[in-house]
């Protein structure tokens, strides 16, 4: 059963968060993180201590003077520790000052967790679908970069979360799969026309999918691969992950799907990167292991449109899933970083590596400052790569991040890029026409609490 969304008493936004003290509904705008959980601003404000009680608490001056030297030394040590650790549990990449700046962008009209964002050909950004907890939404909005404003557009035909989005050659946008209100993987697909602001239902995929990839090929078709679908026992993808090896191609001119040869390995939450030669690199993800359990994969394969099939390539240096991948400006290298690893794919990683598509080999590069999974990654106009947010995960304990880092392909090293206003993971991001990066929505996840859907947005200036 879907969890009922509450409404924040102060901001009126839908939320599943309540104050740990008074139980009042609160949203990310007014929630205050404390050692015992999230509180409303009233309960998080310390009560004033009466002067009489303060007097009783004050120590005598003699011990204070005697301990002054030790206290000063302790203060220096504490400050040094805070600086070296970042003070918030997120270690900076380097002691150098952050590169670039963040500024708050206007909030979305509708809060949403896992969503998609696509840069349209006219420069606007389409954000569609997502969810508030387990509740999928059908709302879609357009961001106008010059004015920095959001405007509602036509709603999706079906509410969905965890779907994929791909920009078509003619400027339309294909949305496919995701979860419905019952947590079931969806086979349906629809297309957005920016000229009319409306969605049109198109032919469905052969199976329902979540955790799949969608990649626009050089000829304008879209390759959808892997993910998980409803199992033969009736358990949905939201309850039991069953990685799938099937793949199919959407033809936008005919609005039809056609099955292609399956991948060599069943994958869920892999990355798929279009290469300049027309092939697609599919790397990592979750897949089956011995005993029927799931594990992070170190395998990779290439889809070749000419052969309409998949061929194996060399393995990643480290098995990973729910990571990020970006094609660099040199036209042959793919940067892969972060994700979840370990025997049960439940520990976030800090490692990064490069795939050379000409040599078909992987090379380890400098690690990111701290572990992260579910983050965004975008190629900046100058060839550097920005990663933002995500979460640190350790065996089911999740903590969303505000931090960002920039990768320099020349030095193959990372540097801090400051912090966003909102901690977030499983969010969406796009590089705008002016070179800035828009990061929107996502979930705020912390140990012992359900993830909180958000409507906040941040904009990065390189």
N, C-alpha and C positions, 0 to 999 in steps of 0.2 A: 504494500500500500504506500502511496506517495505521501511524504511528510507535508503537513499543511504549512504554508508560508505565513508568517506573522507580519505585522506592519509596525515599523519603528514609530514610537510615539512622538519623537522629535522631528524626524525628517520625512515620515510617511512612506519610506521605501520598504519593499518586501524583504524579509529577512528570516533566517532560522536561528538567529542568535538571541540569547537572553542574558541578562545580568546574573552573575552567579550569586549575588546577594539578595536582590529584590525580585528577580524573575521578570523584570520589565523587558519587552522587546527592544533591541537596539540594533543599529546597522553599523557597517564599517566606519562611517563618518564620525559617530559619537562613541564607539566602543573604545575603552581604555584597557590596554593589556596590563595585568598585574601578575604577581607570582602565583596567585590562586585561580587565575582565569580571567576572562573578559568581564568588565563591569561597566555600568553606565557612569556618566561623568559625575553624578551626584555621589554615588557610593565610592567612587575611586578617589574623591577628594578627601584628604585626611582631616579628621575633626580637630578643632583647635584644642590645645591642652591648657587648662587653667593655670594662671600664674603661680598659684600656691603649689600646684603639683610640679611645675617647672623648677621652683625653688628647691623642692625636696630632691629633685633629680640632679641638681647641680653639684659637682664634686668640689671639694675644698681646693683652694688655689695652690697650696703647697705641692700636692701630688701632681697638679697640672704643670707647674713650673719644672718639677723634676722630670716629668715625662715629655717635655716639649721637644727636646732634641730627637727622641725616639719617634714621636708622632710625626715630626717633619720628615724624617727619613722614610717612615711608613707611607706618608702621603706621596712622596716622590716615587716610591716603588709601585703604589697603586696606580698612579697616573701613567707610569710607564707600561704597566700591564694592560691598562685600558686602551692605550694608544696602539700597542702591538696586537691586540685582539680585535680592534674595531669597536669594542664596547657593546656590541649588540649580538655577538655570536657569529658574525660574518667577518672573516678575516680579509683585509684588503690585499689586492694582488701585489702591491709594492708600496714603499714609503713615499714615492713620488705623488704629487697632487693629482687628483682625478682629471682625466681628459674629458672635455665636453661638459655640458650642463643639462640638467633636467628642469622642466617647469611643468606645473600642473595645467592640464587641459580641461575643458568643461566635461562634466560627467555625462555619461550616456543617460538617456531618459529612462531606460529600463535596465536594472541590474541583471547580470547574467554571468554564469561561470564559464565553462568550456565553450568557446564560441569561435567563429571564423571572421577574418577581416581580409578584404580583397581591395587592392588599388585598382579603380576603374580607369579606363583610357582617358577620361576627361579630368582625371586628377582627384576625384572624390573617392572616399573610402566606404565600402559597403560592409557593415557588420550585421550578421544575420544569425538568428537562433541562439542556442545556448540553454542554460537552465539555472533554476534556483534550487540547489540541492538536486533532488531526484525529479523535479518538476520541469519538463522541457517548455520552452517558450517559442512563439512564432514571430515575435517582434523583430523588425529590421530597421536600421537607421543608416543615414548617410552623413559622413563628416566632410565638411568643406574646409580645406586647409587654409586658404587665404583669410577667411573670416573666423576660423576656429570655432565653428558652430555645428551642432548636430540637428538633423531634420529627419522626422519619421518618413518612412517609405512603405510600400506595400508589404503586408505581412505574408510570411510563408504559408503555403497551402497546408502544411502539416508542421506542428511544433516538433522540434527535434534538438537534441544536444549530442555532442561527440561526433558530428558529421564532418565531411570534408567539403572544401570549396575550391573551384578551379576557374580561372579566367579563360574564356574562350577567345579565339582569334577575332570574332566579330564584335567583341566587347561585352557579350553577355556573360553571366556567371552560372556555372553548374554547381548545385548542391546535391550531395548524394549520401545516403545512409544515415547513421546516427541511432540514438535510442528514442523510443516513444515514451508515453506517460507510464507504461507498464514496465519499462526497462528493457523492452524487446528490441533487438537489432532490426533496423528498417531497411527494406530493399528499395523504397521509393526514392525518386529523384525529381528535382524541379529546376527550372532555369529562370533567372532574373534578367529582365530587359531594362537597362538603365534609361532608355528613351521613354518608356511608359511607366516605369516604377512598379511594375507588376510581375508576379511569378506565374509560370505556366508549368503544370505537371507534365513530365515527359515519361518515356518508357522506364519501368523499374529495372534495377539490376537483377541478376539471376538469383541472388540470395541477399538476405539482410546482412549488413556489415557495420561493425564499430571497430575502431582501432586500425582501420585500413589506411592506405595511402592513395592519393589522387594526383596524377602528374600530367600536365599538358604536353603532348608530343610535338615535335617540330612541324608535323603536317596538320596540326590543329585538333587532332583527336585527343581523348583523355584516357589514360591508363589507370584503372583502379585495381589494386592488388591486396590480397591478404585480409587481415582483420580477423574477427571472430563472428560467427553467426549462431543462430539457434541450433542447439545440438539435437541429436536423434532422440534423446531421452525427454526432450521438452524443456530442459533448463535453458533459460535465455542467456545471451551474452553478458547481461548485467549480473548474473549469478555464477556462471561457470564459463571460464575462458577456454575456447577451443580454437586455437590458431588454424587458419585456413590457407591453403596453398593456391586457391583458384585466383584467376585474374580475368578481367574483361575490359573491353574498350568501348567508349562512348563516341559515336559519330554525330557531331552537332548538326551536320547538314541533313541527316536523315532522322535525327532524334531517336537513334536505336543503339542497343548494346549488342556486342558480339564477343563470345567467349574466345580467349586466346589460350595458348598452352599454359599450364599451371607453373607456378614457381617450383624450383627444385626443393625448397624448404618451406613448410608452413610457417607464416610469420604474423605477429600481432604487435602493433606499435613500432614498426620499423620506420626508417626514413627512406625516401625515394627522391633522388636528385637527377634532373634532366641534364645530360652532358651535351657539349657542343656538337658531337658527332651524331646526335639523334638517339643514342642509347640512354637507358635509365639505370642508375646505380641504386639497388636496394640493399640496405645494410642493417644488420642486427635485428632487434625486435625480440619478442618472446616466442619460444617454440617448444615442442615436446622433447623430453629427455627420458632417460631410462626410468622405468617404473611408472610411467604415465604422468610424472610431475612436469611442471613448466620450468624453464630456465632461460636466462638471457643468452642470446645467440652471438657467436663471433663470426658467423658465416656471412658472405655477401654474394650477390649475383647481379648480372646485367640483363636487362631486357633489350633485345635487338629487334627493332621494328621490321627490318628487312627479312629476318627469319621468323618473325612473329613468335618468338619463344625466348626462354631464359637460359643463360649459360653461367656457370660458376666462375668466380674470380677468387683472388687470394683472400684469406680471412683477416678480419680486424685484429689488432694487437690485443684488444680486450673485449670480451663479450659485453653487450650493452643493449638496453631497450629504453624507450621513451626519451631518447637523446635528441640532439639537433644536428643538422647537416647543412652546409652552405657551399655552393660552387664559388671558388675564388676568381678574381679578375684575370688570372693567367690562362683561364680557359681549359685547364686540365686537372686542377687540384680541387678536391672536395675536403673541406674541414669538418670533422666529426668530433663532438665534444659532449662530456657529461653523460647523463642518463642513469639508469639503474643497472646494477650488476650483482655479482655474488651468486651462490648456488641457487637461491630462490628468487633472484631478481628483485630484491627488496632493500638494497643498500645503494645510495646515490654515489656517483663517481666524480672525480675531479680530473680524470685523464682526458687528453685530446690527441688526435692523430690525423694525418693527411693521407688521402688516397690519390695516387698519381694514375690518372686514367690511361695515360700513354704506356706506362710501364706495368700497370696492373698491380701496384705494390702499395703497402701502407708504411708510413713513417711516424714514429711518436714525436710530438712537439711538446713545448712547455705546457704544464698543467694549469688549469684555472685555479683561482685562489682558494676555493673551497668546493666541496661537492655540491652538485645541483642536478636536478632532473625536472622535466616539465617546463623548461625555460624556452624563451624565444631566441632566435638568432637571425640577424639581418646583415646583408652586405652593404657597407657604406659606400658612397660615391668614390671615395679615395682608395678603395680596395681593402680597408680594414673591416673587421667583423665585430658587431656589437651583440653581446648576449645579455639578457636582462631577466631578472626574477627567477622563477622556478622554485624548487624547494629542496631542503636537505631531508633525506629520508633514511631511516634506520629501522628495519624490521617492523614496518607499520606505523612508526612515529614520524609525522610529517611536520615540517616547519617552513612556511613560505618565506621568501627572501625579497628584500627591496634592492639589493645590490646589483650592479651591472659591471661588465668588463669589456674591454676592447682588445682584439687580437691583431697584432701587426705581422703580416705575412713576411716582411723583410727580416725581422729579428726572430720570428716564430715565438714570440712571448706575449704575455697578457699584461694589461695595466688596468687599474681601477677606473671605472667610468662613473663614479658617484652612485647615488641611490635615488630611486623613485619615491614618490610619496606613499604608495600602497604596496605592501607585501603581496605577491601574487604568483600563482603557478597555473599552468594549463590555460594561459591567456592567448591573446592574438596580437600581432604586430605587423606593421608595414612601413616601408621607406617611402616618404612623400616626395613630391616633385621637387621640393626645395632642399632635399637632402636630409631633412630631419626625420626622426623615427617616431611613429605614433604607437604607443602600447596601450591596450584597452582590456578592461574587464578581467576575467580570471577568478580563481578561488583563493581565499586566504585560509590557509590550513595551519593549525597549531596542535601540538600534542594534547590528546584528551578531548578535543573538540571537533565537531563536524565542520567540514569546509564551508566557508561563507562566500556566497556569490557577491560580486562587486560591480559597481557602475563607474568606478573611477578610471581616469585616463591620464597618461603622462606623455610628454613630448621631449625627445632628446635632441639636443643641438650638438653635433660633433665638434 
